[in-house]
């Protein structure tokens, strides 16, 4: 039998049902007596609700009920909670204005839910929702972060002065100021990290149910059902947890956008309780654009102090971060703990000071999106390093090498709270340059020039933090809680295994990877391992999947549970084989008395555990099932080097990514094929951010990019063949040595792409270009500089 354990490129087991159209998604689920919800949303960014006339909608065919924010308030329904608390520089808590499930008094962004119509069919609910007559008093709105933070800007929340959620900082300001005072060079850069709309393949959906005993079930497109149950039950609907079950079946992509507790989940669950009928809602794509939490949206001024030899002395950063109209579940953590603490990157910069001001605007709330803060930090650093190289005349590769944290310096304490445990940045850089044939680039650039094209190459050496969030680090930074994970491993009497994991799979291949862990540690064939996730009625507890935590945290919990199973199995085997426990060895699914041929297979031990005719029942409880929790001691720190090569047509401004090489250190690799797919998918999203994607609002907050006609997603013809390699340094503090791979592609690629674009345009005097570097933007730069180029 072929090897199926750790390190094997096993084909994903779940893909069979997906390819056959047998996936089970929320919109596939239908219940007897089911009715449908349609949500009337605000079509304006900021307005007072003076009244809602429901008479025409109530008289429409099939309508069963219409509910507004007033109805929910009358039932004592709470607002949507925020899960993180940030304090400002002066120690004051962040502004946390109410976030009603259905708008009360005001709407604050296009897409803000106002009322829900319940009808017998989806079409009837949708038609009736259009008949609601809402009396608005329009108010001034503001979408741009800089405009919203300016004196006299319209207030999104009357009680939040200056629209400031918090004014936070980290680092040693005095040390940074002193370093700048003695610097030979001070390099400055202003940059924007563009707002993104997630656009997972499966739109969000929710199905609420309530039985005659008052037990509720919510089926939802969620990355963390236990957290949804906790937040919705305790803070919104006030349902005891034992009466609320949350199920997240197959989920068609999330990328962070399905982490949060959304209004629609509370609406359908509450409405099901009032009507005692199942209530279903599925987003249309236009709803997703205006209701799924957006990502990124930073404006930053950065400065680097450099000595005469090119050593980084200090980094100073000031960032404005857009929160949108309300605080989404994890939003405050993204520009603080997940961004500013990563500003050291792979460099030994001795002093760093960062200020982050979070601003409310009349836009869709912003929260974590693939990478969540780390792409923003990597983009800032890697663009700034290239500008430093340009202005000092130091080769960009040499500049990076000069400032890398040496491999022998680990564990390495950064100036911004985090301590990295392992890494070798010189190794990943060297391998990536080799994979990209960096040495051969000048010849390719010359050949492109002969064809009238502009060729550029860009490098990004990055580091991120995964396994969010260890309680020790979170406590040190002042966060509310750490996020452990749980696994329950059940070995059945015949030796097959069921894994119950609190991690959730929404495209990552967990049903394969986690089964490989069992196959490797317990010696069980892969086809005898079943992985169960996404149901609070079956899983003890779990914190879900985000931040590349599933393997490093969830897999480590599995390892601990299997260690317990092996330890108990040894005691059973010792009894059956008439040996001491210390003499029992376990390998490849067999318990053996060391140095003898006396042995019992795992299936024999599990049968004895459940059918105890010859079993030490006075010493051990029957059964072979164990539960373990894993609370990590630190983040894990994947890193690597991405090299992008682009070609630009100067007549049109169109950029083609002609080559991309990614070499990443993700720790121990369980399934190389899955790692390759994860990196390639992340790179595709990173190329999308760098060249194509950008959520656009007008000045008042009207959404301009509300469909695929206006928001450009990367397609297959926008992507090259992406070369993926791995170089391994093991994580030192989890039993697997794994670091996480789900986000590295989206973190390392945007700066590599933009560095390549700037390199291609260097003869046009381009120092920086903000994302997305669209064809129109590039063409305008070329056109504006063409007369000067001709004159020269």
C-alpha positions in Angstrom: 0.0 0.0 0.0 1.3 3.4 -0.9 2.4 5.7 1.9 -0.4 8.0 3.0 1.1 9.7 6.1 2.9 13.0 6.7 4.7 14.2 3.6 2.6 12.2 1.1 0.8 14.1 -1.8 -2.5 12.3 -1.2 -5.3 13.4 -3.5 -8.0 15.3 -1.6 -10.7 12.8 -0.5 -13.4 15.5 -0.4 -13.0 16.4 -4.1 -14.9 13.4 -5.3 -18.2 14.6 -3.9 -17.6 18.2 -5.0 -16.7 17.2 -8.6 -19.8 15.0 -8.7 -22.1 17.8 -7.5 -22.7 16.1 -4.2 -21.5 18.8 -1.9 -23.9 19.8 0.9 -24.2 23.5 1.1 -26.7 25.6 3.1 -28.6 26.6 0.0 -29.0 22.9 -0.8 -30.8 22.4 2.5 -34.6 22.5 2.6 -37.0 21.7 5.4 -40.7 20.9 5.6 -42.7 24.1 5.9 -39.7 26.2 5.0 -40.3 29.9 4.3 -37.9 32.5 2.8 -36.5 35.8 4.0 -35.6 38.8 1.8 -33.8 41.8 3.4 -34.5 45.3 2.4 -31.2 47.2 2.6 -30.3 50.8 2.5 -29.6 52.3 -0.9 -27.9 55.3 0.6 -24.8 55.7 2.8 -26.2 57.8 5.6 -29.8 58.7 6.4 -32.3 59.0 9.2 -35.2 56.6 9.1 -38.3 58.7 9.7 -40.8 55.9 9.0 -41.4 52.5 7.3 -44.7 51.9 5.6 -45.3 48.1 5.4 -48.9 48.1 4.2 -48.3 47.4 0.5 -45.7 44.7 1.3 -47.9 43.0 3.9 -50.7 42.7 1.3 -48.4 41.1 -1.3 -49.0 37.5 -2.2 -47.3 34.9 0.1 -46.1 37.3 2.7 -46.2 35.9 6.2 -44.4 38.5 8.3 -42.4 41.7 8.1 -40.0 42.7 10.9 -38.0 45.8 11.5 -35.4 46.9 14.0 -38.2 48.1 16.3 -39.7 44.6 16.4 -36.3 43.1 17.4 -35.8 45.8 20.0 -39.2 45.0 21.5 -38.1 41.4 21.9 -35.0 42.5 23.7 -32.6 41.4 20.9 -29.1 42.7 21.4 -26.7 44.2 18.9 -24.0 42.4 17.0 -21.0 42.1 19.3 -17.4 43.0 18.7 -15.0 40.4 20.0 -11.9 42.5 20.6 -11.1 45.5 22.8 -8.5 48.0 21.9 -7.3 50.8 24.1 -6.0 54.1 22.8 -2.6 55.7 23.7 -4.2 57.4 26.7 -5.6 54.2 28.0 -9.2 54.9 27.1 -11.3 52.1 25.6 -12.1 52.2 22.0 -15.4 53.7 20.8 -17.8 50.7 20.3 -21.1 52.1 19.1 -24.2 49.9 18.9 -24.5 47.7 15.9 -28.2 46.8 15.6 -29.2 43.6 13.7 -31.8 45.7 11.8 -31.2 49.4 11.6 -32.8 51.5 14.3 -33.1 55.2 13.7 -30.4 55.5 11.1 -28.7 53.7 8.2 -25.0 54.1 8.0 -23.8 52.4 4.9 -25.2 51.2 1.6 -26.4 47.7 2.3 -27.3 48.3 6.0 -30.3 46.0 6.7 -33.5 47.8 7.5 -36.3 45.2 7.4 -36.9 41.5 6.6 -39.9 40.2 4.7 -40.8 36.5 5.2 -42.9 34.8 2.5 -43.7 31.4 1.2 -41.3 31.7 -1.7 -38.1 33.4 -2.3 -39.5 35.4 -5.2 -42.5 36.5 -3.2 -40.3 37.7 -0.4 -38.0 39.6 -2.7 -40.9 41.2 -4.6 -42.6 42.3 -1.3 -39.4 43.7 0.1 -39.3 46.1 -2.9 -42.8 47.3 -1.8 -41.7 48.6 1.5 -41.8 52.4 1.6 -39.1 53.9 3.7 -39.1 57.6 4.5 -35.5 58.7 4.6 -33.9 62.0 5.6 -30.6 62.0 3.9 -27.5 62.9 5.9 -24.0 63.8 4.8 -21.8 60.8 4.4 -18.1 60.2 4.2 -16.3 57.2 2.7 -12.6 58.2 2.5 -10.5 57.6 5.6 -8.6 60.8 5.3 -11.8 62.9 4.8 -13.6 61.1 7.7 -10.7 62.0 10.0 -10.5 65.6 9.0 -12.0 68.3 11.3 -15.7 68.9 10.6 -16.2 65.7 8.8 -19.8 64.2 9.0 -20.1 61.9 12.0 -21.0 58.3 11.3 -22.1 57.9 14.9 -23.1 61.1 16.8 -21.5 59.8 20.0 -18.1 59.1 18.4 -16.0 62.3 18.2 -14.0 62.8 15.0 -15.1 59.3 13.8 -12.1 57.9 15.8 -12.6 54.4 17.1 -9.2 54.3 18.7 -5.8 56.0 18.5 -3.4 53.2 19.3 0.4 52.8 19.3 3.2 50.3 19.8 6.9 50.5 20.0 9.5 52.9 21.5 9.0 56.4 20.1 12.0 57.9 21.9 14.4 55.2 20.5 13.0 55.7 17.0 13.4 59.5 17.2 17.0 59.1 18.4 17.8 56.7 15.5 16.3 59.1 13.0 18.4 61.9 14.4 21.6 60.0 13.6 20.6 58.4 10.3 22.5 59.0 7.1 19.4 58.5 5.0 15.7 59.0 5.8 13.4 57.4 3.2 9.7 58.3 3.2 6.8 56.6 1.5 3.1 57.2 1.3 1.0 54.3 0.3 -2.5 52.9 0.1 -3.6 49.3 0.8 -6.7 49.1 -1.3 -10.1 47.9 -0.1 -11.1 44.4 -1.3 -14.4 42.6 -1.5 -14.0 38.9 -0.7 -16.3 37.3 -3.3 -16.1 33.7 -2.1 -17.5 31.3 -4.7 -20.5 30.4 -2.4 -22.5 33.4 -1.3 -23.4 33.5 2.4 -26.6 31.7 3.4 -28.5 30.9 6.6 -31.3 28.6 7.6 -32.9 29.0 11.0 -35.1 26.4 12.7 -36.9 26.2 16.1 -38.7 23.1 17.3 -41.7 22.8 19.7 -39.4 22.6 22.7 -37.7 25.8 21.9 -34.5 24.3 20.6 -32.9 26.3 17.8 -30.7 25.2 14.9 -28.9 27.6 12.6 -27.3 26.2 9.5 -24.9 28.8 8.1 -21.9 29.4 5.9 -19.5 29.9 8.7 -15.8 29.3 9.4 -16.4 28.9 13.1 -19.8 27.6 14.2 -19.0 27.4 17.9 -18.0 31.1 18.0 -21.2 32.0 16.2 -23.2 30.0 18.7 -21.4 31.8 21.6 -21.8 35.3 20.2 -25.4 34.9 18.8 -26.7 33.0 21.8 -25.2 35.0 24.6 -25.2 38.5 23.2 -27.8 38.8 20.5 -30.7 36.3 20.9 -30.1 35.4 24.5 -30.6 31.6 23.8 -28.8 29.2 26.2 -26.1 27.3 24.4 -27.7 24.0 25.1 -30.7 25.1 23.2 -28.8 26.4 20.2 -27.1 24.2 17.6 -25.0 25.8 14.8 -24.1 23.7 11.8 -21.7 24.8 9.0 -21.8 22.0 6.4 -19.7 22.3 3.2 -18.6 25.9 2.7 -17.6 27.1 -0.7 -14.7 29.4 0.3 -14.4 32.0 3.0 -11.0 33.7 3.0 -12.0 35.3 6.4 -15.3 36.7 5.1 -17.2 33.9 6.9 -15.6 34.2 10.3 -17.9 36.8 11.7 -21.3 36.8 13.2 -23.6 38.4 10.6 -27.0 40.0 11.0 -28.7 37.5 8.7 -27.8 34.6 11.0 -29.6 36.3 13.9 -32.5 37.4 11.7 -33.4 33.9 10.4 -32.9 32.2 13.8 -35.1 34.8 15.6 -37.7 34.7 12.9 -37.9 30.9 13.0 -38.6 31.1 16.7 -41.4 33.6 16.2 -43.0 31.7 13.3 -42.1 28.2 14.4 -41.2 27.5 10.7 -37.8 27.2 9.1 -36.6 30.5 7.6 -34.0 30.5 4.9 -32.0 33.3 3.4 -29.4 33.1 0.6 -27.5 36.2 -0.5 -27.6 37.3 -4.1 -24.2 38.4 -5.4 -25.2 42.0 -5.3 -26.0 41.6 -1.6 -22.6 40.0 -1.0 -20.9 43.1 -2.4 -22.7 45.4 0.1 -23.0 43.1 3.2 -20.0 40.8 3.4 -17.2 42.4 5.4 -14.6 44.0 3.2 -10.8 43.8 3.7 -7.7 46.0 3.9 -8.3 49.7 3.3 -5.3 51.4 5.0 -3.6 54.7 4.2 -0.1 54.9 5.6 2.9 57.2 5.9 6.2 55.2 6.5 9.7 56.3 7.1 12.9 54.3 7.4 16.1 55.5 9.0 19.2 54.0 7.4 23.0 54.3 8.1 25.7 54.9 5.6 26.2 51.2 5.0 22.5 50.5 4.4 21.6 49.0 7.8 18.1 49.8 8.9 18.2 51.8 12.1 14.5 52.5 12.8 11.0 52.4 11.3 8.3 55.0 11.9 4.7 54.2 10.7 1.5 56.2 10.9 -1.6 54.4 9.6 -5.3 55.3 9.2 -7.4 52.1 9.1 -11.0 52.1 7.9 -13.4 50.3 10.1 -16.5 51.0 8.0 -19.7 52.0 9.6 -19.7 49.4 12.5 -17.2 47.2 14.2 -17.3 43.7 12.8 -16.5 40.8 15.1 -12.7 40.9 14.9 -12.1 44.2 13.1 -10.2 46.1 15.8 -7.5 43.4 16.0 -6.5 43.6 12.3 -4.7 46.9 12.1 -3.2 46.5 15.6 -2.2 43.0 16.8 -2.2 41.5 13.3 -0.5 44.4 11.5 1.7 46.6 13.6 3.2 43.7 15.5 4.5 42.4 12.1 6.3 45.6 11.1 9.7 44.1 11.9 9.1 41.5 9.1 12.3 39.6 8.3 14.6 42.4 9.3 16.6 43.2 12.4 15.4 46.8 12.6 16.3 47.7 16.2 13.6 50.3 16.8 10.1 50.6 15.5 7.2 52.9 16.4 3.8 52.6 14.9 0.6 54.7 15.4 -2.7 53.3 14.2 -5.8 55.4 14.1 -9.0 53.5 13.3 -11.7 55.5 11.6 -15.5 55.0 11.1 -16.8 55.8 7.6 -20.1 55.3 5.8 -19.0 52.1 4.2 -19.4 48.3 4.7 -17.6 47.2 7.8 -14.0 46.0 7.3 -12.6 42.9 8.9 -10.1 40.1 8.4 -9.5 39.0 4.8 -6.9 36.4 3.8 -3.8 37.4 5.6 -5.6 40.0 7.8 -3.1 42.7 8.6 -0.1 40.8 7.6 -0.5 41.6 3.9 -0.7 45.2 4.8 2.5 45.0 6.9 4.4 43.0 4.2 3.3 45.4 1.5 4.5 48.5 3.5 7.8 46.9 4.3 8.7 45.4 1.0 7.8 48.5 -0.9 9.7 50.7 1.5 12.8 48.4 1.2 12.7 48.8 -2.5 12.5 52.5 -2.3 15.4 52.5 0.2 17.4 50.5 -2.3 16.5 53.0 -5.1 17.4 56.1 -3.1 20.6 54.8 -1.6 21.9 53.0 -4.7 22.2 49.7 -2.8 21.2 46.6 -4.8 17.8 45.5 -3.5 18.9 41.9 -3.0 22.0 42.9 -1.1 20.0 45.4 1.0 17.7 42.6 2.1 20.5 40.2 2.9 22.4 42.9 4.9 19.3 43.5 7.1 17.9 39.9 7.4 17.6 38.4 10.9 20.3 35.8 10.8 19.3 32.1 11.1 21.4 31.7 14.2 19.7 34.7 15.9 16.5 32.7 16.6 14.6 32.8 18.8 14.5 36.5 17.9 12.7 39.2 20.0 11.3 42.0 17.8 10.8 45.6 19.0 7.0 45.2 18.5 6.1 42.5 21.0 6.5 39.3 19.0 9.3 36.7 19.5 10.0 34.7 16.3 10.9 31.1 17.0 12.6 29.9 13.8 13.4 30.9 10.2 16.1 31.1 7.5 15.4 34.0 5.2 18.7 33.7 3.3 17.7 30.1 2.3 14.3 31.0 1.0 15.6 34.1 -0.9 18.4 32.0 -2.5 16.0 29.3 -3.6 13.4 31.8 -4.9 16.0 33.7 -7.0 17.2 30.4 -8.4 13.6 29.2 -9.2 12.9 32.6 -10.9 16.2 32.5 -12.9 16.9 36.0 -11.5 20.4 36.0 -13.0 18.9 35.6 -16.4 16.5 38.5 -16.1 18.6 41.2 -17.9 18.6 39.1 -21.0 14.9 38.7 -20.8 14.4 42.4 -20.3 16.5 43.2 -23.3 14.5 40.8 -25.4 11.3 42.3 -24.3 12.6 45.8 -25.2 13.3 44.6 -28.7 9.6 43.7 -28.9 8.6 47.2 -27.6 7.6 45.9 -24.1 8.7 46.9 -20.6 9.9 44.1 -18.4 10.3 44.3 -14.6 11.1 41.9 -11.8 10.2 42.3 -8.2 11.2 40.6 -4.9 9.3 40.2 -1.7 10.8 38.7 1.4 8.1 38.4 4.0 7.1 36.9 7.4 3.7 36.5 8.9 2.2 35.3 12.2 -0.3 32.4 12.2 -2.1 30.2 14.6 -4.2 33.1 16.0 -4.1 33.7 18.8 -2.1 32.2 21.6 -3.3 33.2 25.0 0.1 34.1 26.2 0.8 36.6 23.4 -2.8 37.9 23.4 -2.5 38.5 27.1 0.8 40.3 26.7 -0.7 42.6 24.1 -3.9 43.2 26.1 -6.3 41.2 24.0 -9.4 39.7 25.5 -8.6 36.0 25.1 -6.5 33.4 23.5 -7.9 30.9 21.0 -7.1 27.2 21.7 -8.4 24.2 19.8 -9.9 20.9 20.7 -9.9 17.5 19.1 -11.8 14.3 20.0 -10.4 11.1 18.5 -12.6 8.0 18.7 -11.1 4.6 17.8 -14.0 2.2 17.1 -14.1 -1.4 18.1 -12.9 -2.6 14.7 -10.0 -0.1 14.6 -11.5 2.6 12.3 -11.2 6.1 13.5 -13.4 9.2 13.7 -11.9 12.6 14.3 -14.1 15.4 15.7 -12.3 18.6 15.2 -13.2 22.2 16.1 -11.3 23.4 13.0 -13.5 23.9 10.0 -12.8 23.2 6.3 -14.0 25.5 3.6 -11.8 24.4 0.8 -8.4 23.7 2.5 -8.6 19.9 2.3 -8.8 19.2 6.0 -10.6 15.9 5.5 -7.5 14.7 3.8 -4.7 16.4 5.8 -6.2 15.5 9.2 -6.8 11.9 8.1 -3.1 11.8 7.1 -2.1 12.8 10.6 -4.1 9.8 12.0 -2.7 7.5 9.4 0.8 8.5 10.3 0.5 8.5 14.1 -1.9 5.5 14.6 -1.0 3.5 11.5 -4.6 3.3 10.3 -5.3 3.2 6.5 -6.5 6.5 5.2 -9.9 5.1 4.1 -10.6 4.0 7.7 -10.4 7.6 9.0 -13.5 9.9 9.0 -13.1 13.6 9.8 -16.2 15.4 11.3 -16.3 19.2 11.7 -18.7 22.1 11.6 -21.4 21.0 14.0 -21.7 22.2 17.5 -24.0 19.3 18.2 -21.2 16.8 17.6 -17.9 18.7 18.4 -17.0 19.3 22.1 -16.0 22.9 21.3 -13.8 24.7 18.8 -12.6 28.1 17.7 -12.9 27.4 13.9 -10.6 28.1 11.1 -8.9 31.4 10.2 -5.4 32.8 10.4 -3.8 29.5 9.1 -4.4 27.9 12.4 -6.1 24.6 11.5 -3.0 22.4 11.3 -0.7 24.2 13.7 -3.4 24.5 16.4 -6.1 22.0 15.5 -3.7 19.4 14.3 -1.6 19.7 17.4 -4.8 19.0 19.5 -5.2 15.9 17.4 -1.6 14.8 18.1 -2.2 15.3 21.9 -5.4 13.2 21.7 -3.7 10.5 19.8 -0.9 10.5 22.3 -3.5 9.7 25.0 -5.0 6.9 22.9 -1.5 5.3 22.4 -0.8 5.6 26.1 -4.1 3.9 27.0 -3.5 1.3 24.3 -0.1 0.5 25.8 -1.8 -0.2 29.1 -4.3 -2.5 27.5 -1.6 -4.2 25.4 0.6 -4.7 28.5 -2.3 -6.6 30.1 -3.1 -8.7 27.1 0.6 -9.5 26.4 1.5 -10.0 30.0 4.2 -7.4 30.0 5.0 -4.2 31.8 3.7 -0.9 30.2 7.3 0.3 30.0 8.2 -2.6 27.6 5.4 -1.8 25.1 6.3 0.0 21.9 3.9 1.3 19.4 4.7 1.7 15.7 2.8 1.5 12.4 -0.4 0.5 14.1 1.1 -2.3 16.2 1.7 -2.6 20.0 4.7 -4.8 20.6 6.7 -6.0 23.5 10.1 -4.6 22.9 12.6 -7.1 21.5 10.0 -9.9 21.0 7.5 -11.0 18.4 4.6 -10.6 20.9 2.3 -8.0 19.4 -1.3 -6.8 19.1 -2.6 -4.6 16.3 -4.5 -1.5 17.1 -7.8 -3.1 16.0 -7.2 -5.9 18.5 -6.6 -3.4 21.3 -9.7 -1.3 20.4 -11.9 -4.4 20.3 -10.6 -5.4 23.7 -11.3 -1.9 25.0 -15.0 -2.1 23.9 -15.6 -5.8 24.5 -13.7 -6.3 27.8 -13.7 -10.1 28.2 -9.9 -9.8 29.0 -9.5 -6.3 30.1 -8.2 -4.5 33.2 -11.5 -2.9 33.9 -10.6 -2.2 37.5 -7.7 0.0 36.2 -9.1 1.5 33.0 -12.5 2.6 31.8 -13.7 0.8 28.7 -13.5 2.4 25.3 -10.8 4.0 23.3 -11.7 7.7 22.8 -9.8 10.7 24.0 -10.2 14.5 23.9 -7.4 17.0 24.0 -7.1 20.8 23.9 -4.1 22.6 22.5 -3.3 26.2 23.6 -0.3 27.3 21.6 2.6 29.0 23.4 3.2 31.4 20.5 2.2 32.3 17.0 3.8 30.3 14.2 5.9 32.3 11.8 5.8 31.2 8.1 7.9 33.3 5.8 9.5 33.2 2.4 10.5 34.9 -0.8 8.2 35.6 -3.8 9.7 36.7 -7.1 7.4 38.2 -9.8 8.2 39.0 -13.4 5.9 41.3 -15.4 5.7 42.6 -18.9 3.9 45.9 -19.7 2.6 46.9 -23.1 3.4 50.7 -23.2 0.7 51.3 -25.8 -2.1 50.0 -23.5 -0.7 49.9 -20.0 -1.8 46.3 -19.7 0.5 44.3 -17.3 1.0 40.6 -17.8 2.5 38.5 -15.0 4.8 36.3 -17.1 6.5 34.4 -14.3 6.0 33.9 -10.5 8.1 31.9 -8.1 7.2 31.4 -4.5 9.5 29.6 -2.0 7.9 29.5 1.4 8.9 28.1 4.8 5.7 26.7 6.2 7.3 24.3 8.7 6.6 20.6 8.4 4.5 19.9 5.3 1.8 17.3 5.7 0.6 17.2 2.1 2.8 18.9 -0.5 0.1 18.9 -3.1 -2.3 20.7 -0.8 0.4 23.2 0.2 1.1 23.9 -3.5 -2.6 24.5 -4.1 -3.0 26.8 -1.1 0.0 28.9 -2.1 -1.1 29.2 -5.8 -4.6 30.2 -4.6 -3.2 32.9 -2.4 -0.9 34.2 -5.1 -3.9 34.5 -7.4 -5.6 36.6 -4.8 -2.5 38.7 -4.3 -2.1 39.3 -8.0 -5.8 40.3 -8.0 -5.2 42.9 -5.3 -2.0 44.2 -6.9 -3.4 44.7 -10.5 -7.1 44.4 -10.7 -9.3 44.6 -7.5 -10.4 47.7 -5.7 -13.7 48.5 -3.9 -14.8 52.0 -5.0 -17.1 54.5 -3.3 -18.0 58.0 -4.1 -17.1 60.7 -1.6 -20.4 60.3 0.3 -20.3 56.5 0.5 -22.3 55.3 -2.5 -20.9 51.9 -3.6 -19.6 52.2 -7.2 -18.2 48.7 -7.5 -21.2 46.7 -6.6 -21.0 43.9 -9.2 -18.6 42.0 -11.4 -19.2 44.6 -14.1 -17.4 47.1 -11.8 -15.1 45.0 -9.6 -12.5 43.0 -11.5 -11.6 39.5 -10.2 -8.5 37.7 -11.5 -9.2 35.1 -14.1 -7.1 32.2 -15.4 -5.7 34.4 -18.2 -4.4 36.9 -15.7 -2.2 34.3 -14.0 1.0 32.6 -15.0 2.2 29.2 -14.1 3.1 29.7 -10.5 6.2 27.8 -9.4 5.9 26.8 -5.7 8.8 25.5 -3.5 9.2 25.0 0.2 12.2 25.2 2.5 11.6 24.0 6.0 12.6 25.3 9.4 10.4 23.6 12.0 8.2 25.5 14.4 9.8 24.9 17.8 6.7 25.0 20.0 4.1 22.7 18.5 4.3 18.9 18.3 4.0 18.9 14.5 6.6 21.6 13.7 4.1 23.1 11.3 3.6 26.8 10.7 0.6 27.3 8.4 0.3 27.9 4.7 -3.1 29.2 3.9 -2.3 32.9 3.7 1.3 33.0 2.6 0.5 33.4 -1.1 -1.7 36.5 -0.4 0.9 38.1 1.8 4.1 37.7 -0.2 2.7 38.3 -3.6 1.2 41.9 -3.7 4.6 43.6 -3.0 6.4 41.3 -5.4 4.0 42.3 -8.2 4.1 46.0 -7.5 7.9 45.9 -7.1 8.0 44.3 -10.5 5.7 46.9 -12.0 7.8 49.8 -10.6 10.9 48.1 -11.8 9.4 47.9 -15.3 8.5 51.6 -15.2 11.8 52.9 -13.6 12.8 54.7 -16.8 9.6 56.8 -16.5 10.6 58.1 -13.1 8.2 56.0 -11.2 9.0 55.7 -7.5 5.8 54.1 -6.3 2.4 53.1 -7.7 -0.6 52.2 -5.5 -2.7 49.1 -5.9 -4.5 48.2 -8.0 -1.9 49.1 -10.7 -4.6 49.0 -13.4 -3.9 49.4 -17.1 -5.4 52.9 -17.1 -3.2 54.0 -14.2 -0.1 52.6 -15.9 -0.9 54.0 -19.3 -1.5 57.4 -17.8 2.0 57.3 -16.2 3.6 56.3 -19.5 1.7 58.9 -21.5 2.6 61.7 -19.1 6.3 60.8 -19.2 6.5 59.9 -22.9 7.5 63.5 -24.1 10.3 63.6 -21.5 11.5 60.1 -22.5 11.5 61.1 -26.2 13.5 64.3 -25.4 16.1 62.4 -23.4 
